[in-house]
């Protein structure tokens, strides 16, 4: 495999006020190989959206200077908020509602992005955008350019934003749960569309979700986040079929399609201002040992290109958990 | 209804702009003709004459100009204070934002008439003082309207994206956030116009607004009091003018609010 298109290494993001510092991301390393779809899965508040915001350079104002590196096409884009290289990253947001300014025409807003990041004249941009709107199956592409955002339905707006993400010929798409605001039928269509478009154009995608079903149907490999750290990475099918980290195992056991008897994970996700020491999952882990509270576990490589942040993964493969 | 309001307001604007040319006796703003005082409405004086023999129609027409001038200046001044405060307070959290909004609340709690009366006593009573008092009590409405819209939009993705490519906060606020608040501000301003005209008339009536011999509706009603009920026309026509114009602005404001409300707009499409 060639060098990854996007390589996040040892990324740490803290939101800080006086007195309380929230560790949103800590020592996160994820890579997206060229031409593949990587999923990031985790509960609400585990840092998924912050990860994307760090890639896009739109971390909230309260964020302290992030540590680590985000290599995109060989360049570190993390230190530079307005890095021009980000023009080659397309973003599909979670909530299509306030992603476009309600008082400007949808077409003008997308053409404005293209003016900044794509070569060519306005006429060329317009032609290309209409072509893209046709590719995302938005009805009446020419008329759509002159409409205001509120004149589209939720699904149409999401299609519009996918077209916007593709408008500057990106090599990478990052998507933040782009289907959660939509109903199930539209969800299917949008996912199918994303898959087709990325495959057809040879794009890579980083796809954030909390839905294992979406993950299984879309992503080539996956990274499981828990409380701002990576618990486990690997090819999607293998991680889902034989999860190695206790958190992944328990999380999958919660899925109604898989569970014989619906289980839960005792306890709650720790607040980001008071992360437990050592392994962040140890207070909730049924197989934790005293040593788990001492130091954060390193990522251990497993066969098949997998890695897991639990030194005891082999032992409880046979334990009562499974 | 909104069309009626728009018609009244446009009519008043035309009258205000061309007042000196429309009024049959434009000099009656200052001159008095004591020999023809308190004449009932007739062909020569359609609205009758006042206690100093001046043509009431001319005084009502000239009064339109001063009423609208006062209303426009007060609302503009209130916007100039309120809108920047709302934007600044909505954009950031922290003690400054809190402080600005609490000051806004304090001004919102000050009764308009009482402040105007107090300022009139402290400074020279006159239309200038009344306008200052009105502007000082009306800006919090703009500040709160703009504050709410800024708060709603500052976390939205398009604002983040603008900040991400390095746009200056002032540019984001003025070019991208403020246009979203424009409909609400416009509605506020329209209703504020009617409100200001009414309050300015009350102040004129109480003697702390316009001073004689300025043609002012409130002042005219006050002077007419002593001649009621015999000279009924003296109080009626300036009073009607106040009522009509305030009604016009309120109808227009209501209509604009309906048009600006996205929920109503969507259901109509």
Interface residues (C-beta under 8 A of the other chain):
Chain A: X53 X56 X57 X58 X81 X82 X86 X93 X95 X98 X99 X100 X101 X102 X103 X104 X109 X116 X150 X151
Chain B: X153 X156 X157 X158 X160 X161 X163 X164 X165 X166 X176 X179 X180 X182 X262 X266 X269
